Amino acid sequence: MEEAIKKKKIAMPDTLIIVAAIVLLTAILTWIIPSGTYDYKEVNINGTVRNVAIDGTYHVIDKADVVTTGFLGFFGALYRGCVNAADIIFVILCCCGTFGILVKTGAFHAGIGTVLKKLGGKEILLVPIIMMIFGLGGSVFGMASEFYGFYPLIVGLGVALGYDAMFGFAVIAVGEFVGFMGATLNPYSVGVAQTISGVPLYSGTSYRAICFLVFMAISIIYVMRYGAKIKKHPELSVVYGEDSIHAFERKELDSFTFTKKDALVLLDVVVILVVLMYGLMKRGWGYPELCGLFLIMSMVAAGICRWSPNKWCNEFIDSAKTVLWGCILTGVAKAIVVVMTDAQILDTVIFNLSNLLKHAPEALSAQFMLIVQTLINFFIPSATGQAAATMPIMSQLADIIGVSRQTAVLAFQFGDGLSNIFWPTADIVIICGLGGISLQKWYKWFTPLFLTLLVTQMILLGIAVAIGY
């Protein structure tokens, strides 16, 4: 009895409670932080019209003219967060429903099983290959939500290979978002930021490619070392003793034989992803087209396997059910932005943080710019949104503090990309929900890598300043 009481005392709160507590703290801050705003103008950036802040136009707004969050407003914000996140929630449901069907066709299991047999016990070699594939998707195309459906599969693969759910989760999450941070041609971060800052579009790619390789090498080594450690001592796993909702056994992989049907299903996936990439890059497609193509992908796969329409519906719903917790978590996290927007304190934060840069030591100005962008990403967890709100100010500040605008863009992409899997207002709550990983366990695993990459970012920014990048 006494032991049970002790366990109850040290039990960590659910991720949902932690995020809701952050919403509550933000609601309190809306009464303390002054309200204010920049003036904005519409600018056509690479074919998309965006509202861009005008540097030097910040002005304070009376609290009587904004909506600060009270007792009932706090609970109402949780509802409004879910409503405002409806688009991404439906993307999550659609992606996981689609890839749940693809997994149940057995094509992925057969394909991975065949590869593992050829590797002959050297399955650890899959880690750098898979991480680089996801990393390049983030770095070159800015892919993020397009990978959501892969989380259950890769998390399950980590368990099947004799590691744990965190290992599989890290392979895809770290690969994808470190690649996004080390953006080479990412249209959503580099493309928007360079255009706003008046820097030639996609200039400086060679140095960014070097940064990408450095970041990926550090991340791959970190993940592989963790894998080797828990393979030898399973009790050192950060999720030791916990059952993963996506787990499957290695013998399931070995039991599949790769057939023509599996090849057609995988071809279906490749074709749809290629069409999607074309649409995102050339046609300005968004979530509606993504969801539409994924539905088509799942229907074609079901047709290849000769499933009935009813079986397709049942399997789609069953797969979508597994991410309900993640969908709710995403909506609650969105409430943080809702509360800040109501009170109009976002621009106040940007204004005050940017002012700090004016007094930063010149030798460390690029590093201070990185810290500021990392902090701002807590409040504006969107690459394009953060670029539109901050780069008009940061590019002007770069001229004042002696940093090139190209380096200012680099600091922005570093600060935005890495903290996407750290701040609870950003993508990490979504993908933790998809992978069935608690936020607390993720922070325990990821924080050392986060700090290592942050120091690496500072060093690379220092080199960029030294070489006149």
Solvent accessible surface area in square Angstrom, and as a share of the most:
residue,aa,sasa,rsa
1,M,188,0.84
2,E,120,0.54
3,E,115,0.52
4,A,60,0.46
5,I,79,0.40
6,K,120,0.51
7,K,124,0.52
8,K,165,0.70
9,K,159,0.67
10,I,137,0.69
11,A,69,0.53
12,M,131,0.58
13,P,59,0.37
14,D,69,0.36
15,T,2,0.01
16,L,55,0.27
17,I,106,0.54
18,I,46,0.23
19,V,0,0.00
20,A,24,0.19
21,A,55,0.42
22,I,35,0.18
23,V,0,0.00
24,L,84,0.42
25,L,101,0.50
26,T,7,0.04
27,A,4,0.03
28,I,90,0.46
29,L,61,0.30
30,T,0,0.00
31,W,158,0.56
32,I,117,0.60
33,I,36,0.18
34,P,76,0.48
35,S,1,0.01
36,G,1,0.01
37,T,28,0.16
38,Y,8,0.03
39,D,67,0.34
40,Y,89,0.34
41,K,107,0.45
42,E,132,0.59
43,V,46,0.26
44,N,98,0.50
45,I,1,0.01
46,N,84,0.43
47,G,67,0.64
48,T,61,0.36
49,V,91,0.52
50,R,59,0.21
51,N,93,0.48
52,V,6,0.03
53,A,1,0.01
54,I,58,0.29
55,D,61,0.32
56,G,72,0.69
57,T,36,0.21
58,Y,36,0.14
59,H,83,0.37
60,V,103,0.59
61,I,32,0.16
62,D,90,0.47
63,K,68,0.29
64,A,92,0.71
65,D,104,0.54
66,V,18,0.10
67,V,96,0.55
68,T,28,0.16
69,T,12,0.07
70,G,35,0.33
71,F,170,0.71
72,L,142,0.71
73,G,34,0.33
74,F,24,0.10
75,F,102,0.43
76,G,30,0.29
77,A,2,0.02
78,L,39,0.19
79,Y,148,0.56
80,R,98,0.36
81,G,0,0.00
82,C,43,0.26
83,V,77,0.44
84,N,79,0.40
85,A,1,0.01
86,A,38,0.29
87,D,78,0.41
88,I,21,0.11
89,I,25,0.13
90,F,131,0.55
91,V,1,0.00
92,I,1,0.00
93,L,46,0.23
94,C,11,0.06
95,C,0,0.00
96,C,3,0.02
97,G,0,0.00
98,T,0,0.00
99,F,3,0.01
100,G,14,0.14
101,I,0,0.00
102,L,0,0.00
103,V,33,0.19
104,K,94,0.40
105,T,10,0.06
106,G,3,0.03
107,A,0,0.00
108,F,23,0.09
109,H,14,0.06
110,A,0,0.00
111,G,15,0.15
112,I,28,0.14
113,G,0,0.00
114,T,42,0.25
115,V,65,0.37
116,L,2,0.01
117,K,114,0.48
118,K,169,0.72
119,L,40,0.20
120,G,60,0.58
121,G,58,0.56
122,K,127,0.54
123,E,20,0.09
124,I,50,0.25
125,L,82,0.41
126,L,17,0.08
127,V,5,0.03
128,P,35,0.22
129,I,91,0.46
130,I,27,0.14
131,M,0,0.00
132,M,53,0.23
133,I,107,0.54
134,F,13,0.05
135,G,0,0.00
136,L,84,0.42
137,G,7,0.06
138,G,0,0.00
139,S,0,0.00
140,V,38,0.22
141,F,74,0.31
142,G,6,0.05
143,M,13,0.06
144,A,20,0.15
145,S,10,0.07
146,E,12,0.05
147,F,13,0.05
148,Y,3,0.01
149,G,2,0.02
150,F,24,0.10
151,Y,0,0.00
152,P,29,0.18
153,L,8,0.04
154,I,11,0.05
155,V,0,0.00
156,G,0,0.00
157,L,5,0.03
158,G,2,0.02
159,V,44,0.25
160,A,7,0.05
161,L,10,0.05
162,G,44,0.42
163,Y,30,0.11
164,D,14,0.07
165,A,9,0.07
166,M,0,0.00
167,F,4,0.02
168,G,1,0.01
169,F,0,0.00
170,A,0,0.00
171,V,5,0.03
172,I,0,0.00
173,A,0,0.00
174,V,0,0.00
175,G,0,0.00
176,E,0,0.00
177,F,2,0.01
178,V,0,0.00
179,G,0,0.00
180,F,15,0.06
181,M,0,0.00
182,G,0,0.00
183,A,0,0.00
184,T,15,0.09
185,L,66,0.33
186,N,0,0.00
187,P,28,0.17
188,Y,64,0.24
189,S,1,0.01
190,V,0,0.00
191,G,0,0.00
192,V,3,0.02
193,A,0,0.00
194,Q,0,0.00
195,T,49,0.28
196,I,33,0.17
197,S,0,0.00
198,G,63,0.61
199,V,16,0.09
200,P,97,0.61
201,L,87,0.43
202,Y,68,0.26
203,S,31,0.20
204,G,28,0.27
205,T,42,0.25
206,S,88,0.57
207,Y,23,0.09
208,R,2,0.01
209,A,35,0.27
210,I,95,0.48
211,C,0,0.00
212,F,8,0.03
213,L,103,0.51
214,V,52,0.30
215,F,0,0.00
216,M,2,0.01
217,A,49,0.38
218,I,45,0.23
219,S,0,0.00
220,I,19,0.10
221,I,100,0.51
222,Y,59,0.22
223,V,0,0.00
224,M,53,0.24
225,R,180,0.66
226,Y,15,0.06
227,G,0,0.00
228,A,63,0.49
229,K,92,0.39
230,I,4,0.02
231,K,91,0.39
232,K,156,0.66
233,H,76,0.34
234,P,75,0.47
235,E,95,0.43
236,L,85,0.42
237,S,14,0.09
238,V,22,0.12
239,V,12,0.07
240,Y,139,0.53
241,G,75,0.72
242,E,96,0.43
243,D,142,0.74
244,S,25,0.16
245,I,112,0.57
246,H,22,0.10
247,A,50,0.39
248,F,27,0.11
249,E,98,0.44
250,R,76,0.28
251,K,141,0.60
252,E,70,0.31
253,L,0,0.00
254,D,63,0.33
255,S,85,0.55
256,F,69,0.29
257,T,106,0.62
258,F,82,0.34
259,T,65,0.38
260,K,164,0.69
261,K,76,0.32
262,D,5,0.03
263,A,42,0.33
264,L,74,0.37
265,V,0,0.00
266,L,44,0.22
267,L,100,0.50
268,D,13,0.07
269,V,8,0.05
270,V,85,0.49
271,V,74,0.43
272,I,15,0.07
273,L,33,0.16
274,V,94,0.54
275,V,55,0.32
276,L,0,0.00
277,M,24,0.11
278,Y,122,0.46
279,G,0,0.00
280,L,22,0.11
281,M,77,0.35
282,K,150,0.64
283,R,156,0.57
284,G,67,0.64
285,W,71,0.25
286,G,30,0.28
287,Y,80,0.30
288,P,105,0.66
289,E,64,0.29
290,L,2,0.01
291,C,23,0.14
292,G,29,0.28
293,L,22,0.11
294,F,0,0.00
295,L,59,0.30
296,I,87,0.44
297,M,0,0.00
298,S,0,0.00
299,M,100,0.45
300,V,65,0.38
301,A,0,0.00
302,A,5,0.04
303,G,48,0.46
304,I,47,0.24
305,C,25,0.15
306,R,223,0.81
307,W,43,0.15
308,S,59,0.38
309,P,108,0.68
310,N,111,0.57
311,K,81,0.34
312,W,41,0.15
313,C,62,0.37
314,N,93,0.48
315,E,30,0.13
316,F,28,0.12
317,I,93,0.47
318,D,68,0.35
319,S,9,0.06
320,A,11,0.09
321,K,130,0.55
322,T,66,0.38
323,V,0,0.00
324,L,107,0.53
325,W,83,0.29
326,G,1,0.01
327,C,5,0.03
328,I,74,0.38
329,L,0,0.00
330,T,8,0.04
331,G,0,0.00
332,V,12,0.07
333,A,4,0.03
334,K,78,0.33
335,A,0,0.00
336,I,0,0.00
337,V,29,0.17
338,V,6,0.03
339,V,1,0.00
340,M,0,0.00
341,T,73,0.43
342,D,30,0.16
343,A,0,0.00
344,Q,70,0.31
345,I,1,0.01
346,L,32,0.16
347,D,14,0.07
348,T,3,0.02
349,V,18,0.11
350,I,1,0.01
351,F,66,0.27
352,N,77,0.40
353,L,27,0.14
354,S,3,0.02
355,N,44,0.23
356,L,111,0.55
357,L,1,0.00
358,K,104,0.44
359,H,156,0.70
360,A,16,0.13
361,P,73,0.46
362,E,133,0.60
363,A,94,0.73
364,L,90,0.45
365,S,2,0.01
366,A,2,0.01
367,Q,26,0.11
368,F,83,0.35
369,M,1,0.00
370,L,0,0.00
371,I,60,0.30
372,V,7,0.04
373,Q,0,0.00
374,T,11,0.06
375,L,69,0.34
376,I,0,0.00
377,N,0,0.00
378,F,37,0.15
379,F,39,0.16
380,I,25,0.13
381,P,35,0.22
382,S,48,0.31
383,A,13,0.10
384,T,27,0.16
385,G,28,0.27
386,Q,0,0.00
387,A,0,0.00
388,A,9,0.07
389,A,10,0.08
390,T,0,0.00
391,M,0,0.00
392,P,16,0.10
393,I,5,0.03
394,M,0,0.00
395,S,3,0.02
396,Q,78,0.35
397,L,5,0.03
398,A,0,0.00
399,D,81,0.42
400,I,119,0.61
401,I,17,0.09
402,G,53,0.51
403,V,7,0.04
404,S,50,0.32
405,R,71,0.26
406,Q,26,0.11
407,T,1,0.01
408,A,0,0.00
409,V,1,0.01
410,L,1,0.01
411,A,0,0.00
412,F,0,0.00
413,Q,2,0.01
414,F,0,0.00
415,G,1,0.01
416,D,0,0.00
417,G,1,0.01
418,L,3,0.02
419,S,0,0.00
420,N,9,0.04
421,I,0,0.00
422,F,39,0.16
423,W,49,0.17
424,P,11,0.07
425,T,12,0.07
426,A,7,0.05
427,D,26,0.13
428,I,0,0.00
429,V,2,0.01
430,I,17,0.09
431,I,0,0.00
432,C,0,0.00
433,G,2,0.02
434,L,0,0.00
435,G,1,0.01
436,G,39,0.37
437,I,5,0.02
438,S,40,0.26
439,L,1,0.01
440,Q,33,0.15
441,K,56,0.24
442,W,0,0.00
443,Y,55,0.21
444,K,137,0.58
445,W,7,0.03
446,F,0,0.00
447,T,44,0.26
448,P,65,0.41
449,L,0,0.00
450,F,14,0.06
451,L,95,0.47
452,T,66,0.38
453,L,0,0.00
454,L,27,0.14
455,V,84,0.48
456,T,18,0.10
457,Q,1,0.00
458,M,55,0.25
459,I,101,0.51
460,L,13,0.06
461,L,0,0.00
462,G,26,0.25
463,I,76,0.39
464,A,0,0.00
465,V,69,0.40
466,A,87,0.68
467,I,107,0.54
468,G,63,0.61
469,Y,35,0.13
